[in-house]
Amino acid sequence: MDRSVLWFRRDLRLADHPALASAAAGDRSVVGLFVLDPRLWDTAGDNRRAFLAGCLDELNRAMGGWLVVRTGRPEDVVPAVAAEADADEVWATKDFGPYGQRRDAAVAEALEQAGRRLRLEGTPYAVEPGTVHTKDGGLYRVFTPFYRAWKQVDVAPPGGEVDVSWARGIDREELPEATGTAQTLPAPGEQAAHDRLDAFLAEGVDDYDERRNLVAVDGTSRLSPYVKWGCVHPRQVLDRLGDTKGAESFRSEIAWREFYAEVLWREPESRSRALNEKMRAMPVDTGAEADERFAAWCEGRTGFPVVDAAMRQLVSEGWMHNRMRMVVASFLVKDLHIDWTRGARFFMEHLVDGDLASNQHGWQWVAGTGTDAAPYFRIFNPWSQGEKFDPDGEYVRRWVPELADVAGSGVHEPRERGGGLFAADRGDYPDPIVDHKTEREESLARYQALSS
């Protein structure tokens, strides 16, 4: 029987997998390969590595134990496995990231030199980057017109599971063992992804528009780690969304992910520097004092309860509510005046759903350096954000036990409104490390000086 290779990447599922369907066409047996690339594995962060390892284990189970895992540079490993399998074709899902495209070009060249071919089919997105563009073929720099155009693209319905004969006799390594730093991580794998999707569609999507910003309730989908690794494809989610207001709100969140993928594909340098060239000159604080403030932010001891609660949630769960991601990012950049890339790097070290395009451009949106019409004046007030999105203080008390005795919304400003109630056996809660009003004015002054 002829063989082909299916190179798994961010598509760790067996259903609705175009590249897998093509690899198995013509009754070919398929070598299912995953390459542990040190350039990605070593920089992924403990939580993402642990979740990926679990997803690979679940994929291997679903394949009857025939997943081939190899460690090394893909341009060496993929041609070697193709030669061992005597396979003329290696199939994979397209990758639009800066590193992924360079890697795929190197693998394609190495295969071609051996008389073999890399064939790319399918995409991690409902709408492939490059499909949605302005009238002159350029990049949309504001989300709303991108979203209008994105919704006009016909998305093919998801496919089913492919009947595959998995090839045997190819040497395999042991599946990786990895332990996350978070106390708990989501259940990994394709089945867990669909269980989570089923629960969200049954219990959460209709109220999503009203509940998604309330940080103390389970009002979000929690699908992001599964979408990150392709345990579920966005089109599988879109295919099951209805027409409620909540469903439309969630559809726009999927589009935000695809918008940021488009931006990174067109502007790859934006992964590490401001998309807005003018903002590259924005002064930021450095030195010992800035480092001390950054450490306080990382450790959740800034004296701003909702900021500290969110940072502690990140370290504990490997996840943070999206509203809080914006709040803590704004605080780091516009209250502490620290470069956004430091915060983005810390997020990627801890997030189980860490996605380069979404993370970097989410940070740039908050920092006022990326996509948006009038961005920099959007400075989140941590006091009012806490009052609005954690009105009873439940979220703060959950993650900041020092404030467990402070009732109601007073927990957001415990010094002024908490009546001095602090649990003595848990240690006192720190004073705010900065004055928000003063630092807000400083941020605006720096921006005005930059613009003059």
C-alpha positions in Angstrom: 0.0 0.0 0.0 1.3 3.5 -0.9 2.1 5.7 2.0 1.9 9.4 2.7 2.8 11.5 5.8 0.5 13.8 7.6 2.5 16.3 9.6 0.4 17.5 12.5 1.0 21.0 13.8 -1.8 23.2 15.2 -4.5 20.8 14.0 -4.6 18.0 16.6 -7.9 16.4 15.6 -9.1 13.7 13.3 -12.4 15.2 12.2 -12.8 18.1 9.7 -9.1 17.9 8.7 -8.6 18.6 5.0 -4.9 17.8 4.9 -5.5 14.4 6.5 -8.3 13.7 4.0 -5.9 14.4 1.2 -3.1 12.4 2.7 -5.4 9.4 3.0 -7.0 9.7 -0.5 -6.5 6.8 -2.8 -6.4 4.2 0.0 -3.0 5.3 1.1 -1.8 4.5 4.5 -0.8 7.5 6.5 2.1 8.1 8.8 0.8 10.6 11.4 3.8 12.7 12.5 4.3 15.3 15.1 7.7 17.1 15.4 8.8 18.4 18.7 10.7 21.4 17.4 13.0 22.7 20.1 12.7 26.2 18.7 9.0 26.1 19.7 8.9 23.6 22.5 11.6 25.4 24.5 9.9 28.7 24.3 6.3 27.6 24.8 6.0 28.0 28.6 5.3 25.1 31.0 1.5 25.4 30.9 1.3 25.3 27.1 3.8 22.4 26.9 1.8 20.4 29.5 -1.5 21.0 27.6 0.1 20.2 24.2 1.5 16.9 25.7 -1.9 16.0 26.9 -3.4 16.8 23.5 -0.8 14.6 21.8 -1.6 11.8 24.2 -5.3 12.0 23.4 -4.6 12.2 19.6 -2.4 9.1 19.9 -5.2 7.2 21.7 -7.6 8.2 19.0 -5.1 6.9 16.4 -4.8 3.5 18.1 -1.4 4.3 19.4 0.2 5.0 16.0 1.2 8.7 16.3 4.9 9.1 15.4 6.6 11.7 17.6 10.2 12.8 16.8 12.3 15.6 18.3 14.5 17.8 16.1 14.5 20.5 13.5 11.6 19.9 11.1 13.8 20.4 8.0 15.8 17.3 9.2 13.0 15.2 10.8 10.2 15.5 8.2 12.4 14.4 5.2 13.9 11.6 7.3 10.4 10.2 8.2 9.2 10.5 4.7 12.3 8.5 3.5 11.7 5.8 6.1 8.0 5.6 5.1 9.0 5.7 1.4 6.3 8.4 1.0 6.5 10.8 -1.9 4.2 13.4 -0.3 4.0 15.1 3.1 0.7 16.8 3.8 0.2 19.6 6.4 -2.1 22.4 7.3 -0.9 25.9 6.2 0.8 28.0 8.8 0.7 31.8 8.5 3.0 32.7 11.3 6.4 34.3 10.6 8.4 31.3 11.9 6.0 28.7 10.5 6.4 30.1 7.0 10.2 30.1 7.2 10.1 26.5 8.6 7.8 25.2 5.9 9.9 26.7 3.1 13.0 25.0 4.6 11.1 21.7 4.8 9.8 22.0 1.3 13.3 22.6 0.0 14.7 19.6 1.8 11.9 17.3 0.6 12.3 18.6 -3.0 16.0 17.7 -2.9 15.1 14.2 -2.1 12.5 14.0 -4.8 9.5 14.5 -2.5 6.9 17.2 -2.0 5.4 19.2 0.8 1.7 19.8 0.1 -0.2 22.3 2.2 -4.0 22.2 2.5 -6.4 23.8 5.0 -5.9 26.5 7.5 -6.3 27.1 11.2 -8.8 29.8 10.5 -12.3 30.0 9.2 -11.2 32.6 6.7 -7.6 32.3 5.4 -5.3 35.3 5.9 -5.1 37.2 2.7 -8.8 36.7 1.8 -10.1 39.8 3.5 -8.5 43.1 2.5 -9.3 46.7 1.6 -10.3 47.7 -2.0 -6.7 48.3 -2.9 -5.6 44.9 -1.4 -4.2 46.4 1.8 -4.6 45.6 5.5 -7.6 46.7 7.4 -6.2 48.5 10.5 -9.5 48.8 12.2 -11.6 45.8 13.3 -15.1 46.9 12.4 -14.7 47.2 8.6 -12.6 44.0 8.6 -15.5 42.2 10.4 -18.0 43.4 7.9 -16.0 42.0 5.1 -15.1 38.9 7.0 -18.7 38.0 7.5 -19.3 38.2 3.7 -16.9 35.3 3.1 -18.6 31.9 2.6 -17.1 29.4 5.0 -17.3 25.8 3.9 -19.2 23.5 6.3 -17.0 21.3 8.5 -16.1 17.8 7.2 -16.5 14.6 9.1 -13.9 12.2 10.4 -11.7 10.5 7.8 -11.4 6.7 7.6 -7.6 6.3 7.9 -5.3 3.4 7.8 -2.4 4.5 10.0 0.9 3.2 8.9 3.0 1.1 11.2 6.6 0.2 11.5 8.0 3.7 11.8 10.2 4.4 14.8 8.6 6.5 17.4 9.8 8.4 20.5 7.9 8.3 23.8 5.3 11.0 24.0 6.6 14.0 26.0 6.0 14.5 29.7 5.4 18.0 30.8 4.1 19.5 34.0 2.4 22.9 34.0 3.0 25.5 36.7 -0.7 26.2 37.0 -2.7 24.3 39.6 -5.1 23.0 37.1 -5.2 22.9 33.3 -8.1 22.2 30.9 -8.8 18.6 29.9 -6.8 18.1 26.7 -7.8 16.7 23.3 -10.4 16.7 20.6 -13.2 15.1 22.6 -12.7 17.5 25.5 -12.9 20.4 23.0 -16.3 19.2 21.8 -17.5 18.6 25.3 -16.5 22.2 26.2 -18.2 23.5 23.0 -21.4 21.5 23.7 -21.6 22.9 27.2 -21.0 26.5 26.0 -23.7 26.2 23.3 -26.2 24.7 25.7 -25.6 26.9 28.7 -23.6 30.0 27.8 -23.8 31.4 24.3 -27.3 33.0 24.5 -26.2 35.1 27.5 -22.7 35.6 26.2 -23.2 39.2 25.3 -24.4 40.1 28.8 -22.1 37.9 30.9 -18.8 37.8 29.0 -17.3 40.8 30.8 -18.4 39.7 34.3 -15.2 38.3 35.7 -16.6 36.4 38.7 -18.9 34.2 36.6 -18.2 31.5 34.1 -19.5 33.6 31.2 -16.9 32.9 28.5 -16.5 29.8 26.3 -13.1 28.6 27.6 -12.5 27.3 24.1 -9.3 29.3 23.4 -6.7 26.5 24.3 -8.6 24.0 22.0 -8.7 26.5 19.1 -5.0 27.3 19.7 -4.0 23.7 19.1 -6.7 22.9 16.5 -8.5 20.3 18.7 -11.6 22.1 17.4 -11.6 24.2 14.2 -13.3 27.7 14.2 -15.6 26.6 11.3 -16.9 23.8 13.5 -17.8 26.4 16.1 -19.3 28.8 13.6 -21.4 26.1 12.0 -23.2 25.5 15.3 -23.7 29.1 16.3 -27.2 30.5 16.1 -28.5 33.9 15.4 -29.0 35.2 18.9 -27.3 38.4 20.2 -25.0 36.3 22.3 -24.0 34.2 19.3 -23.3 37.3 17.2 -21.1 38.6 20.0 -19.2 35.4 20.1 -18.8 35.3 16.3 -17.1 38.7 16.5 -14.6 37.3 19.1 -13.7 34.5 16.6 -13.2 37.3 14.0 -10.9 39.2 16.3 -8.6 36.2 16.4 -8.6 36.1 12.6 -8.1 39.8 12.3 -5.0 39.6 14.4 -3.7 36.6 12.4 -4.2 38.8 9.3 -2.2 41.6 10.8 0.7 39.4 11.8 0.8 37.7 8.4 1.0 41.0 6.6 3.2 42.7 9.2 5.4 40.0 10.8 7.7 42.4 12.6 4.6 43.5 14.6 5.2 40.4 16.8 7.9 42.4 18.7 7.6 46.1 17.8 4.9 48.7 17.4 2.7 48.4 14.3 2.3 52.2 14.4 5.7 53.5 13.5 5.2 56.8 15.4 4.6 54.9 18.6 8.0 53.2 18.4 9.4 56.4 19.9 7.1 56.4 22.9 9.3 56.7 26.1 9.1 53.8 28.5 10.5 53.4 32.0 13.6 51.2 32.5 16.0 50.6 35.3 15.8 49.3 38.9 12.6 51.0 39.9 10.8 49.9 36.7 12.0 46.4 37.3 10.6 46.5 40.9 7.3 47.7 39.6 7.2 45.0 36.9 7.9 42.3 39.5 5.1 43.6 41.6 2.8 43.5 38.6 3.9 39.9 37.8 3.4 38.7 41.4 0.0 40.4 41.9 1.1 42.9 44.6 0.5 46.3 43.1 -2.1 47.4 45.7 -4.8 47.6 43.0 -7.0 44.7 43.9 -8.5 43.8 40.5 -5.1 44.0 38.9 -3.6 41.7 41.5 -6.5 39.3 41.4 -6.1 38.9 37.6 -2.3 38.4 37.8 -2.7 35.8 40.5 -5.3 34.0 38.4 -2.9 33.9 35.4 -0.2 32.3 37.5 -2.6 29.9 39.2 -4.7 28.8 36.2 -2.6 29.6 33.1 -5.6 31.6 32.0 -7.0 35.1 32.6 -10.4 36.5 31.7 -10.2 38.6 28.6 -11.6 41.8 30.3 -8.8 41.4 32.9 -6.2 41.0 30.2 -7.0 44.4 28.9 -7.1 45.9 32.4 -3.7 44.6 33.5 -2.1 45.4 30.2 -3.3 49.0 30.4 -2.0 49.2 34.0 1.4 48.0 33.0 1.8 50.2 30.0 0.0 53.4 31.1 0.3 53.4 34.9 3.7 51.8 35.1 5.0 53.1 31.7 6.7 49.7 31.0 7.1 48.5 27.4 4.3 46.3 26.3 6.6 43.6 25.0 7.6 42.7 28.6 4.0 42.1 29.6 3.3 40.2 26.4 6.3 37.9 27.1 5.1 37.2 30.6 1.7 36.3 29.3 3.2 33.9 26.8 5.2 32.3 29.5 2.1 31.4 31.5 -1.0 31.3 29.2 -2.1 27.8 28.2 -3.9 29.4 25.2 -1.0 31.6 24.3 -1.3 32.5 20.6 1.4 34.8 19.1 -0.9 36.9 16.9 -3.7 37.3 19.4 -1.4 37.9 22.4 0.9 40.4 20.7 -1.8 42.4 19.0 -4.1 42.3 22.0 -1.3 44.0 23.9 -0.7 46.4 21.0 -4.4 47.3 21.0 -4.3 48.3 24.7 -0.9 50.0 24.4 -2.1 52.1 21.5 0.7 50.9 19.3 -1.3 48.7 17.0 -4.6 48.6 15.2 -7.3 51.1 16.1 -8.6 54.5 15.1 -7.9 56.6 18.2 -6.2 54.2 20.6 -3.9 55.9 23.1 -6.5 57.9 25.1 -8.1 54.6 26.1 -6.7 54.3 29.6 -8.4 51.8 31.9 -9.2 53.0 35.4 -8.5 49.9 37.6 -10.9 51.1 40.3 -13.9 51.7 38.0 -13.1 48.5 36.0 -13.3 46.5 39.2 -16.6 48.2 40.2 -18.2 47.6 36.8 -17.1 44.1 36.0 -16.8 42.6 39.6 -19.5 44.6 41.3 -19.8 42.4 44.3 -16.0 41.9 44.7 -16.3 38.1 44.4 -13.5 37.8 41.9 -11.1 39.9 44.0 -11.8 38.0 47.2 -11.3 34.7 45.4 -7.8 35.6 44.3 -6.7 38.1 47.0 -7.3 36.3 50.3 -5.8 39.3 52.2 -9.1 41.1 51.4 -11.5 38.2 52.1 -13.0 40.1 55.1 -13.8 43.2 53.1 -17.5 43.1 52.1 -19.1 44.0 48.8 -17.6 46.4 46.3 -15.5 48.0 49.1 -12.9 45.4 48.2 -11.9 47.4 45.2 -10.7 50.3 47.3 -10.0 48.6 50.7 -8.1 51.5 52.3 -10.8 54.0 51.7 -13.9 51.8 51.9 -12.9 48.6 53.6 -13.1 49.8 57.1 -9.6 48.6 57.9 -10.8 45.0 57.7 -7.8 42.8 56.8 -7.2 39.2 57.8 -4.3 39.6 60.2 -3.2 35.9 59.8 -2.9 36.4 56.0 -0.7 39.5 56.0 -1.6 43.0 55.2 -2.4 44.2 51.7 0.0 46.7 50.1 -0.7 50.3 49.4 -1.0 51.2 45.7 2.4 51.4 44.1 1.4 54.4 42.0 -1.3 57.1 41.9 -3.5 56.3 38.9 -4.6 59.9 38.3 -1.0 61.1 38.2 0.2 58.3 36.0 -2.7 58.7 33.6 -1.7 62.4 33.2 1.9 61.3 32.6 0.9 58.9 29.9 -1.1 61.5 28.1 1.7 64.0 28.4 4.2 61.6 26.9 1.8 60.9 24.0 1.2 64.6 23.4 4.9 65.2 23.4 5.4 62.4 20.9 2.7 63.9 18.6 3.9 67.5 18.7 
